[in-house]
Amino acid sequence: MKKISLLGATGSIGWQTYDILKEQRDAFQLVAFSSGKNIEKTREMIETLKPELVSVQLEEDARDLAKDYPEIQFTFGAKGLVEVATHPDSTVLVNAVLGSVGLESTLAAIRMGKTIAIANKETLVTAGHLVMAEAKKHKATILPVDSEHSAIFQSMNGENPKNIERLIITASGGSFRDKTRDQLQHVTVADALNHPNWSMGAKITIDSATMMNKGLEVIEAHVLFDMPYDKIDVLLHRESIIHSLVEYHDTSVIAQLGTPDMRVPIQYALSYPDRIPLHNGQRLNLAQIGQLHFQDMDFERYPALRLAYEAGRTGGTILTAMNAANEAAVAAFLQGKITFLEIDETIERVMHAHQNIAVPDLQTILHVDSETRKIVLDMVK
């Protein structure tokens, strides 16, 4: 039985991880988890899976929970994330927190040699060079949870990476894939959150609509698979059935297919190198689907994707600045402070003004992240 620590338990990926853990109790045991302010879901997880350690965002919530569950240890805040990630009994850390907040706790778990199932792409985007260097040093395994990177990982199984010609990441196009940029002038938050294929959290759904989500995935693929940006393509695929593809030198293309269900890549990361049955999983019926559609990616229609490629090829702290600007701009859009099109514009302004540092250490990354968010807050007042 694998013992699991889970960061971001009450978010979209975390909650689907919880669904797997409660259905696969013979395979996995949850020993520690972190949540934010959703105490109702936190209580449900505590009562269902009975972990040893729980971290929440606020100290007062930790105190209240400790009164009701005296047999469980409670902690809170950034310190709590590290405590969950480094729990001595867990061998696998699932990082499902949103944004760059999961960086320090992930590095701490890597230094203990734990297996990291990473759904938090921002950690790899902002500090991929640190994460992979530490993983190599401490012999920690990094397993992708994103459906696209899991698909690439599965399509590379048993193959020599030297024979890869290119990686092809698929994109649904998000909630506005049938609209031109001119038609996006007055779209609402509710419009943006209506994703055609996937059920995801608000931030990642907005990122999918701007295509920044795919840009972050390109950078993540570069970090995870040590692949040059010129060999990473993005292909618009409306149905989200082919999750990504790997093309080899001999023109063979290997792809991973399945219904749009995030539990599949989550469970694969947990059970790897084995596979176990997915309870209540929907089987893929290609005859019923009938057709699959593909289009080249339009970088003018999706400037956020262009910006991500630019940041990736530049490297350094511009990656942190881009990611922090995006997180802050998306939050501003969700709060009604800026329009949808101003998300891209805000990111580009920040990137053009940024003074890049080529090989930043952790403290520099955290400083740039913090300062960039302040800059965006001043811009959207």
For each residue, the residues with C-beta under 8 A, 3 or more apart:
1: 26 27 28 29
2: 27 28 29 91 92 270
3: 28 29 31 89 90 91 92
4: 21 28 29 30 31 90 92 93 94 270
5: 30 31 32 33 84 85 87 90 92 93 94 109 114
6: 9 14 17 18 21 30 32 33 34 84 93 94 96
7: 14 33 34 81 84 85 93 94 95 96 97 102 105 120
8: 11 13 14 34 35 36 95 96 97 98 102 119 120
9: 6 14 15 17 18 33 34 35 41 42 45 96
10: 14 15 35 36 38 41 42 45
11: 8 14 15 36 96 97 98 201
12: 15 16 199 200 201 204 262
13: 8 16 17 96 119 145 201 262 266
14: 6 7 8 9 10 11 17 18 33 35 94 96 97
15: 9 10 11 12 18 19 41
16: 12 13 19 20 262 263 266
17: 6 9 13 14 20 21 94 96 266 270
18: 6 9 14 15 21 22 30 45 48 49
19: 15 16 22 23 263
20: 16 17 23 24 28 263 266 267 270 278
21: 4 6 17 18 24 25 28 30 49
22: 18 19 25 48 49
23: 19 20 279 280
24: 20 21 27 28 267 270 276 279
25: 21 22 28 29
26: 1
27: 1 2 24 270 271 276
28: 1 2 3 4 20 21 24 25 270
29: 1 2 3 4 25 49
30: 4 5 6 18 21 33 45 49 51
31: 3 4 5 51 52 53 87 89 90
32: 5 6 51 52 53 54 55 83 84 87 89 90
33: 5 6 7 9 14 30 45 51 53 54 55 84
34: 6 7 8 9 54 55 56 80 81 84 97
35: 8 9 10 14 38 39 41 42 45 54 55 56 57
36: 8 10 11 56 57
37: 56 57 58 61
38: 10 35 41 42
39: 35 42 43 56 61 64 65
40: 43 44
41: 9 10 15 35 38 44 45
42: 9 10 35 38 39 45 46 54 56 61 65
43: 39 40 46 47 65 68
44: 40 41 47 48
45: 9 10 18 30 33 35 41 42 48 49 51
46: 42 43 49 50 51 54 65 69 72
47: 43 44 50
48: 18 22 44 45
49: 18 21 22 29 30 45 46
50: 46 47 72
51: 30 31 32 33 45 46 54 72
52: 31 32 72 73 87 89
53: 31 32 33 72 73 74 75 83 84 87
54: 32 33 34 35 42 46 51 65 69 72 73 74 75 84
55: 32 33 34 35 62 74 75 76 77 80 81 83 84
56: 34 35 36 37 39 42 61 62 65 74 76 80
57: 35 36 37 61 76 77
58: 37 61 62 76 77
59: 62 63 76 77
60: 63 64
61: 37 39 42 56 57 58 64 65 76
62: 55 56 58 59 65 66 74 75 76 80
63: 59 60 66 67 74
64: 39 60 61 67 68
65: 39 42 43 46 54 56 61 62 68 69 72 74
66: 62 63 69 70 72 74
67: 63 64 70
68: 43 64 65
69: 46 54 65 66 72 74
70: 66 67
71:
72: 46 50 51 52 53 54 65 66 69
73: 52 53 54
74: 53 54 55 56 62 63 65 66 69
75: 53 54 55 62 79 80 83 84
76: 55 56 57 58 59 61 62 79 80
77: 55 57 58 59 80 81
78: 81 82 101 104 105
79: 75 76 82 83
80: 34 55 56 62 75 76 77 83 84
81: 7 34 55 77 78 84 85 97 101 102 104 105
82: 78 79 85 86 104 105 108
83: 32 53 55 75 79 80 86 87
84: 5 6 7 32 33 34 53 54 55 75 80 81 87 105
85: 5 7 81 82 93 95 105 106 108 109 114
86: 82 83 105 108 109 112
87: 5 31 32 52 53 83 84 90
88:
89: 3 31 32 52
90: 3 4 5 31 32 87 93 114
91: 2 3 114 115
92: 2 3 4 5 114 115 116 117 270
93: 4 5 6 7 85 90 106 109 114 115 116 117
94: 4 5 6 7 14 17 117 119 145 266 269 270
95: 7 8 85 102 105 106 116 117 118 119 120 123
96: 6 7 8 9 11 13 14 17 119 120 145
97: 7 8 11 14 34 81 101 102 120
98: 8 11 101 120 122 201 203 204
99: 102 120 122 203 327
100: 103 122 123 126 127 320 323 324 327 369
101: 78 81 97 98
102: 7 8 81 95 97 99 105 106 120 122 123
103: 100 106 107 122 123 126 127 362 365 366
104: 78 81 82 107 108 362 366
105: 7 78 81 82 84 85 86 95 102 108 109
106: 85 93 95 102 103 109 110 116 118 120 123 131
107: 103 104 110 111 127 130 131 134 362
108: 82 85 86 104 105 111 112
109: 5 85 86 93 105 106 112 114 116 140
110: 106 107 113 114 116 131 134 135 138 140
111: 107 108 134 138 140
112: 86 108 109 138 140
113: 110 138 139 140
114: 5 85 90 91 92 93 109 110 140
115: 91 92 93 140 141 143
116: 92 93 95 106 109 110 135 140 141 142 143
117: 92 93 94 95 143 144 145 266 269 270
118: 95 106 121 123 124 142 143 144 145
119: 8 13 94 95 96 145 146 266
120: 7 8 95 96 97 98 99 102 106 123 124
121: 118 124 125 146 216 217 219 220
122: 98 99 100 102 103 125 126 216 323 327
123: 95 100 102 103 106 118 120 126 127 131
124: 118 120 121 127 128 131 219 220 223 224
125: 121 122 128 216 219 220 223 319 322 323
126: 100 103 122 123 319 320 323 324 365 369
127: 100 103 107 123 124 130 131 320 362 365
128: 124 125 131 132 219 220 222 223 319
129: 132 133 223 359
130: 107 127 133 134 361 362 365
131: 106 107 110 123 124 127 128 134 135 142 223
132: 128 129 135 136 142 223 224
133: 129 130 136 137
134: 107 110 111 130 131 137 138 140
135: 110 116 131 132 138 139 140 141 142
136: 132 133 139
137: 133 134
138: 110 111 112 113 134 135
139: 113 135 136
140: 109 110 111 112 113 114 115 116 134 135
141: 115 116 135
142: 116 118 131 132 135 224
143: 115 116 117 118 153 269 272
144: 117 118 149 150 152 153 220 224 265 269
145: 13 94 96 117 118 119 149 150 265 266 269
146: 119 121 149 150 217 220 265
147: 150 151 243 244 260 262 264 265
148: 151 152 169 170 217 221 243 244
149: 144 145 146 152 153 217 220 221 224 244
150: 144 145 146 147 153 154 243 256 264 265 268 269
151: 147 148 154 155 242 243 244 245 255 256 265
152: 144 148 149 155 156 167 169 221 224 225 244 246 256
153: 143 144 149 150 156 157 224
154: 150 151 157 256 268
155: 151 152 159 244 245 246 254 255 256
156: 152 153 159 161 164 225 246 254
157: 153 154
158:
159: 155 156 163 164 246 248 254
160: 163
161: 156 164 225 226
162:
163: 159 160 248 249 250
164: 156 159 161 167 227 231 246 247 248 249
165: 231 247 248 249 251
166: 227 231 232 233 246 247
167: 152 164 221 225 227 231 232 233 244 245 246 247
168: 233 234 235 244 245 246 247 253
169: 148 152 214 217 218 221 232 233 234 235 244
170: 148 234 235 236 237 240 242 243 244 245
171: 174 208 211 214 234 235 236 237 297
172: 177 195 196 197 198 208 236 237 238 239 240
173: 176 177 178 196 211 236 238
174: 171 177 195 196 205 208 209 210 211 213
175: 191 192 193 194 195 196 205 208 209
176: 173 179 183 184 187 191 192 209
177: 172 173 174 196 236 238
178: 173
179: 176 183 184 187
180: 183 184 301
181: 184 300 301 341
182: 185
183: 176 179 180 187
184: 176 179 180 181 187 340 341
185: 182 339 341
186: 339
187: 176 179 183 184 191 192 340
188: 191 192
189: 192 193 333 334 336
190: 193 194
191: 175 176 187 188 194
192: 175 176 187 188 189 205 206 209 333 340
193: 175 189 190 202 205 206
194: 175 190 191
195: 172 174 175 198 199 200 205 208 209
196: 172 173 174 175 177 238
197: 172 239 240 260
198: 172 195 205 208 240 260 262
199: 12 195
200: 12 195 204 205 208 262
201: 11 12 13 98 204 205
202: 193 205 206 334
203: 98 99 206 207 327 330 331 334
204: 12 98 200 201 207 208 213
205: 174 175 192 193 195 198 200 201 202 208 209
206: 192 193 202 203 209 210 330 333 334 343
207: 203 204 210 211 212 213 216 326 330
208: 171 172 174 175 195 198 200 204 205 211 213 214
209: 174 175 176 192 195 205 206 340
210: 174 206 207 213 302 304 340 343 344
211: 171 173 174 207 208 214 215 297 302 304 305
212: 207 215 216 304 305 307 308 326 343 347
213: 174 204 207 208 210 216 217
214: 169 171 208 211 217 218 234 302 305 308
215: 211 212 218 219 304 305 307 308 309 312
216: 121 122 125 207 212 213 219 220 308 323
217: 121 146 148 149 169 213 214 220 221
218: 169 214 215 221 222 229 232 234 305 308 309 312
219: 121 124 125 128 215 216 222 223 308 311 312 319
220: 121 124 125 128 144 146 149 216 217 223 224
221: 148 149 152 167 169 217 218 224 225 227 232
222: 128 218 219 225 226 227 228 229 232 312
223: 124 125 128 129 131 132 219 220 226
224: 124 132 142 144 149 152 153 220 221
225: 152 156 161 167 221 222
226: 161 222 223
227: 164 166 167 221 222 231 232
228: 222 231 232
229: 218 222 232 309 312 313
230:
231: 164 165 166 167 227 228
232: 166 167 169 218 221 222 227 228 229
233: 166 167 168 169 297
234: 168 169 170 171 214 218 297 305
235: 168 169 170 171 245 294 295 296 297
236: 170 171 172 173 177 294 295 296 297
237: 170 171 172 240 241 242 292 293 294
238: 172 173 177 196 293
239: 172 197 242 289 292 293
240: 170 172 197 198 237 243 260
241: 237 257 258 259 260 284 286 289 292
242: 151 170 237 239 245 255 256 257 292
243: 147 148 150 151 170 240 255 256 257 258 265
244: 147 148 149 151 152 155 167 168 169 170 255 256
245: 151 155 167 168 170 235 242 253 254 255
246: 152 155 156 159 164 166 167 168 253 254 255
247: 164 165 166 167 168 251 252 253
248: 159 163 164 165 251 252 253 254
249: 163 164 165
250: 163
251: 165 247 248
252: 247 248
253: 168 245 246 247 248
254: 155 156 159 245 246 248
255: 151 155 242 243 244 245 246
256: 150 151 152 154 155 242 243 244
257: 241 242 243 284
258: 241 243 261 264 284
259: 241 264 281 282 283 284
260: 147 197 198 240 241
261: 258 264 278 281 282
262: 12 13 16 147 198 200 265 266
263: 16 19 20 266 267 278 281
264: 147 150 258 259 261 267 268 278 281
265: 144 145 146 147 150 151 243 262 268 269
266: 13 16 17 20 94 117 119 145 262 263 269 270
267: 20 24 263 264 270 271 276 278
268: 150 154 264 265 271 272 275
269: 94 117 143 144 145 150 265 266 272
270: 2 4 17 20 24 27 28 92 94 117 266 267
271: 27 267 268 274 275 276
272: 143 268 269
273:
274: 271
275: 268 271
276: 24 27 267 271
277: 281
278: 20 261 263 264 267 281
279: 23 24
280: 23
281: 259 261 263 264 277 278
282: 259 261
283: 259
284: 241 257 258 259 289
285: 288 289
286: 241 289 290
287: 290
288: 285
289: 239 241 284 285 286 292
290: 286 287
291:
292: 237 239 241 242 289
293: 237 238 239
294: 235 236 237
295: 235 236
296: 235 236
297: 171 211 233 234 235 236 302 305
298: 301 302
299: 302 303 305 306
300: 181 303
301: 180 181 298
302: 210 211 214 297 298 299 305 306
303: 299 300 306 307 344 348
304: 210 211 212 215 307 308 326 343 344 347
305: 211 212 214 215 218 234 297 299 302 308 309
306: 299 302 303 309 310
307: 212 215 303 304 310 311 322 344 347 348 351
308: 212 214 215 216 218 219 304 305 311 312 322
309: 215 218 229 305 306 312 313
310: 306 307 313 314 351
311: 219 307 308 314 318 319 321 322 351
312: 215 218 219 222 229 308 309 315 319
313: 229 309 310
314: 310 311 318 319 356
315: 312 318 319 358
316: 319 356 357 358 359 360
317: 320 321 354 356 357 360 364 365 368
318: 311 314 315 321 322 351 354 356
319: 125 126 128 219 311 312 314 315 316 322 323
320: 100 126 127 317 323 324 360 365 368 369 372
321: 311 317 318 324 325 350 351 354 368 372
322: 125 307 308 311 318 319 325 326 347 350 351
323: 100 122 125 126 216 319 320 326 327 369
324: 100 126 320 321 327 328 368 369 370 372 373 376
325: 321 322 328 329 346 347 350 351 372 375 376
326: 207 212 304 322 323 329 330 343 347
327: 99 100 122 203 323 324 330 331 373
328: 324 325 331 332 346 372 373 376 377 380
329: 325 326 332 333 338 342 343 346 347 376 380
330: 203 206 207 326 327 333 334 343
331: 203 327 328 334 335
332: 328 329 335 337 338 346 376 380
333: 189 192 206 329 330 336 337 338 339 340 342 343
334: 189 202 203 206 330 331
335: 331 332
336: 189 333
337: 332 333 380 381
338: 329 332 333 342 343 346 380
339: 185 186 333 342
340: 184 187 192 209 210 333 343
341: 181 184 185 344 345
342: 329 333 338 339 345 346 380
343: 206 210 212 304 326 329 330 333 338 340 346 347
344: 210 303 304 307 341 347 348
345: 341 342 348 349
346: 325 328 329 332 338 342 343 349 350 376 379 380
347: 212 304 307 322 325 326 329 343 344 350 351
348: 303 307 344 345 351 352
349: 345 346 352 353 379
350: 321 322 325 346 347 353 354 372 375 376
351: 307 310 311 318 321 322 325 347 348 354
352: 348 349
353: 349 350 375
354: 317 318 321 350 351 372
355:
356: 314 316 317 318
357: 316 317 360 364 368
358: 315 316
359: 129 316
360: 316 317 320 357 364 365 368
361: 130 364 365
362: 103 104 107 127 130 365 366
363: 366 367
364: 317 357 360 361 367 368
365: 103 126 127 130 317 320 360 361 362 368 369
366: 103 104 362 363 369 370
367: 363 364 370 371
368: 317 320 321 324 357 360 364 365 371 372
369: 100 126 320 323 324 365 366 372 373
370: 324 366 367 373 374
371: 367 368 374 375
372: 320 321 324 325 328 350 354 368 369 375 376
373: 324 327 328 369 370 376 377
374: 370 371 377 378
375: 325 350 353 371 372 378 379
376: 324 325 328 329 332 346 350 372 373 379 380
377: 328 373 374 380 381
378: 374 375 381
379: 346 349 375 376
380: 328 329 332 337 338 342 346 376 377
381: 337 377 378
